[in-house]
Amino acid sequence: MTNQMNLRAGVVGLGMIGGGVAVSLARRGRVPAVYDVRPDASADLSAVPDPLGSPAEVAKESDVVMVAVVNADQAREVIGGENGLLSAAHPALTIVLQATVALPVVHELAALCAASGVGFLDCGVTPGDKAAENGMVAIIGGDRATVDAARPVLDDWAKKVVHCGPVGAGMATKIARNVITYGSWRTVAEAASLARAASVDTARLAEVIDTADPEGRTLLQLLRSQDSDGALPEAMGRKIEPLMTKDLAAARDLAATLGVEVPLVEVAHTRARQTLQLDQETAPAEPEDLHEFGLQMMDQVYGPGFSEGVQGSSDPFLDQTVDYLFAQVWARPGLSVRDRRLLTLGVAATVGRPELIQIIAGGGLVNSELTPDQLREAALHLATYTGWCKATATHAGITAAIDSHTAKEQK
């Protein structure tokens, strides 16, 4: 094995990331051999030499080669093509794939390298705009020995090297990190639309967030609170759920009032219990607790105190309503309470019973699952399927539920 202090570096692909990696390597004195389909790709890259004629030539001149291409097909060609890295590989060569590709492609390329006796690491990187400043994080997947052998070169362009696990782990971590990034962007887009619709300057929103949460502690609180198996403390979930559902319900109500679409808010509200890993609470621990659990589920569906009307009853129909309908059907994790409520609302609309509609719609309002405007929209939608006469009863039940709920809130 080549002395680690004298490891030769190579870079294939001199775009923003690859070019930045090459600049960082050159600044550290480890001037890389480089290749790019553009003959002048290194012209504006400080201290980076002219590109060689092919990836194969880079392989001959390098011990650790970073492959910073755009997609899977380019990665396949650069690594295993006619003039690819493997065509001129030597036993000490390690290939570091920096392109974000699907996991099956990572394993495909790792197997191709293994067959040629070449080391392979998958390496997600972030942030790409810091590549030329030795400012990226290297998110590595591969065996420990290969990581250790390539580490001096990795350290010359990365501010931190994080070994996430075997081959594929680096790419999986990068992909998961991207979900947080772009998911957060979608969240910001909805929040900004909501703020603008309420005549709030979004710069003020940014100021509040920067001041209240400068290091993103709140953003990553869920991740940092999980144990090694990904489980959240139950007490934490129980504590957060009421606040989470209340705040998201307020966002939905404001969005409905302002006419702003917030699909992510809808999903976050509907799946709040799932997010906080409280879904398991919808199953009773022991059969003898079935009736009590059913009563609790009834209150969860229709609001606190709803079950008082059936407690102490010896009626077999009411007992089965509690023990089976609520304890075993409404409590199943396959659908959320909101999903089941909408299904039940549709069925109730077919029988034209406004008092049943009022109960079902009222539960949706109490739980902040449905806004008044959404319920009115549901009445119109159901009218086209049930007929206008039955829809009159549906509308009457929904209106009664809204009026009752509004009166209670005002009181």
C-alpha positions, 0 to 999 in steps of 0.5 A, spaced: 500 500 500 502 506 498 504 510 504 498 514 506 502 521 506 504 520 499 497 518 496 496 521 489 489 524 488 484 524 482 478 527 480 473 525 475 468 531 473 470 538 474 463 541 476 461 545 482 463 539 487 468 536 483 472 542 481 471 545 488 474 538 491 480 539 486 481 546 488 481 544 496 486 538 494 491 542 490 491 548 496 493 542 501 499 540 496 495 534 494 495 536 486 490 531 483 490 528 476 483 530 473 479 529 467 472 532 465 469 532 458 470 539 457 478 540 455 478 547 459 474 545 465 480 547 469 482 553 466 478 557 472 480 552 478 486 555 482 492 550 481 488 545 478 492 542 472 489 541 465 485 535 464 488 528 462 485 524 456 481 519 459 478 516 466 483 511 465 489 516 465 487 518 472 486 511 474 494 510 472 496 517 476 492 516 482 491 512 489 484 515 491 479 518 485 473 522 487 468 521 481 463 527 481 459 526 475 451 528 475 448 521 474 448 513 474 449 512 467 455 517 467 458 514 473 457 507 470 461 510 464 467 513 468 468 507 472 466 501 468 467 504 461 472 502 455 476 508 458 474 508 465 477 507 471 477 500 472 480 499 465 487 501 468 486 500 475 492 498 480 491 494 486 491 500 491 486 504 487 480 506 491 474 509 487 470 514 491 463 515 488 460 522 490 454 522 485 447 522 488 445 515 485 440 510 487 442 505 492 442 499 487 446 503 482 451 504 488 451 496 490 452 495 482 458 499 482 461 497 488 460 489 485 464 492 479 470 495 483 470 488 487 471 484 481 477 488 479 480 488 486 479 496 487 476 499 493 469 503 493 466 508 497 460 511 496 460 518 498 454 523 499 457 531 500 454 537 503 454 543 502 456 543 495 457 550 494 463 550 500 467 544 496 473 549 494 473 551 501 475 545 504 468 546 507 464 540 505 461 534 510 463 527 507 458 522 508 461 515 507 459 508 506 464 502 505 468 498 510 472 501 515 479 499 512 477 502 505 475 508 509 481 508 513 486 507 507 483 513 503 482 518 509 488 522 508 485 524 501 478 525 504 481 530 510 484 534 504 477 536 501 472 535 507 472 539 513 469 532 516 468 525 514 462 521 517 463 514 516 455 512 516 456 504 515 457 499 509 457 500 502 450 504 501 450 507 508 453 514 505 448 515 499 442 513 504 444 518 509 445 523 504 438 521 501 435 522 507 438 528 509 435 531 502 428 529 504 429 534 510 432 539 506 427 539 501 421 537 505 423 543 509 423 548 503 416 545 502 414 547 509 417 554 508 414 555 502 407 554 505 409 558 511 411 564 507 404 563 503 400 563 509 404 569 512 404 573 505 396 572 505 396 575 512 400 581 510 406 579 514 413 581 511 416 574 510 423 577 512 419 578 519 418 571 519 425 569 517 427 574 523 423 570 528 425 563 526 433 566 526 432 569 533 428 563 536 432 557 533 438 560 531 442 553 530 436 549 528 434 545 535 427 545 534 428 542 527 432 536 529 429 535 536 425 529 533 431 526 530 435 527 536 430 525 541 430 518 538 434 512 541 438 508 537 432 504 534 428 510 532 423 510 538 421 516 541 420 517 549 412 516 550 412 521 555 415 526 550 410 524 545 404 525 549 406 532 552 407 534 544 401 531 541 396 536 544 400 542 542 402 540 535 395 538 533 392 545 536 398 549 532 397 545 526 389 546 526 390 553 527 394 553 521 389 550 517 384 554 520 388 560 518 389 557 511 382 556 510 380 563 512 385 566 507 384 561 501 391 558 501 393 551 500 397 548 505 397 540 503 403 539 508 400 542 514 394 537 512 398 531 512 402 533 518 396 534 522 392 528 520 399 524 521 401 527 528 400 521 532 404 517 527 409 522 527 410 522 534 409 514 534 403 514 538 399 510 534 401 504 538 396 507 543 390 505 539 390 498 541 388 496 548 394 492 552 389 487 555 382 484 553 379 485 559 380 493 558 377 492 551 370 496 554 374 502 557 379 502 551 372 503 547 370 508 551 376 512 551 376 511 543 369 514 543 371 520 546 377 521 542 373 520 536 367 525 538 370 529 543 371 529 551 365 526 555 361 523 549 362 516 552 358 518 558 351 517 554 353 509 554 357 508 560 354 503 565 349 501 560 347 493 560 344 494 553 348 489 548 348 493 542 351 499 546 356 494 549 358 492 542 358 499 539 363 500 544 367 494 545 367 492 537 366 498 533 370 503 537 375 499 541 377 494 535 375 498 528 376 505 529 382 504 533 385 500 527 392 503 525 390 502 517 387 509 517 387 515 521 381 517 525 380 523 520 380 518 514 375 514 518 370 520 519 370 522 512 368 515 510 363 515 515 360 521 513 359 519 506 355 513 509 351 517 513 349 522 508 346 516 504 341 515 509 339 522 510 339 523 517 341 530 519 342 528 527 347 523 525 351 528 520 351 533 526 355 528 531 360 526 525 361 533 523 361 535 530 367 530 532 371 533 526 370 540 529 372 538 536 378 534 534 380 540 529 380 535 523 376 538 519 374 546 518 367 549 517 369 550 510 371 543 509 365 540 511 361 545 507 365 543 501 364 536 503 356 537 503 356 539 496 361 534 494 356 528 497 350 532 494 353 529 487 353 522 489 347 522 494 342 526 491 340 533 492 334 531 497 339 527 502 344 532 501 339 537 504 339 533 510 347 533 510 347 540 509 343 541 515 347 536 520 353 540 518 350 547 519 348 544 526 355 542 528 358 548 525 353 553 529 354 548 535 361 548 535 362 556 534 357 557 539 361 553 544 368 556 542 365 563 543 362 561 550 
